[in-house]
Amino acid sequence: MVVAVRLAIAGAAPSAVEMFVPDVPRRGRGQLLDDLAAQLDGEARFVPVRTTSRVRLVGKHAIAWVAIDRRDAEQAPAVPAEIPEDLTLFDHQHFVEVELSHGAKLIGTLLDSAPADASRVGDHLNHSGRWLRLWTTDQHYLINLQQVVWVTELGEMW
């Protein structure tokens, strides 16, 4: 199965591509993000993506981030001030700005279910895999931690 994503290569403008994921039943966009994260976290150094003209192999080290829409195009948009139902299972929310090595900045929410004594942003960053998940009002981001320079906590969003 292919999924439409926006892909940012370090130092380049984001582009629309398609990535390949297993064709299995899913209960929402969150599980699709899990499948993309598993593919990016895997041992392979390159992942195939389809552009408008061909399939290319992209070195994972060069990927700054991958983003997918939080909802299918046919779904009605959620009210931004509401916490979406699928996100209420997390114990901690951190509204942050993430600055990448090539100067781009992303602002969104980190969600975490760490124990109370490990609920800081730094704890979350140091215990994540190689890809940081960031939620915005309309996108799920998988950010390559090797491309992250700064993470600044901005306070409460909700």
Secondary structure by P-SEA (a helix, b strand, c coil): cbbbbbbbccccccccccccccccccccaaaaaaaaaaaaaccccbbbbbcccbbbbbccccccbbbbbcccccccccccccccccccccccccbbbbbcccbbbbbbbbbbbcccccccaaaaaaacccbbbbbccccccccccccccbbbbccccc
